[in-house]
C-alpha cells in the first residue's frame, strides 16, 4: 500500500502543472481575442490577464506543496 501512496504525489504534481498550463493558455488566448475586438481596452485587459495568470500559477504552487506533504500510510489490519 505504501508503494501506491508514494506514487500518487508525482501524479498529482503532473496533473497540477498540466492544468495550470492549460489555464494560462486559455487566459492568454482570450485576452488576445478581446484586444483584437476592442484595442482601446488593451491596458486594462492586460492587467487583468496578469492577475489571472498569477492566480492560476498560485493554485499550481499550492498543489505542488500539497504533493510533498507526507501523509500517513493507512494501516491494514
Secondary structure by P-SEA (a helix, b strand, c coil): caaaaaaaaaaaaaaaaaaaaaaaaaaaaaaaaaaaacccaaaaaaaaaaaaaaaaaaaaaaaaaaaaccccccccc
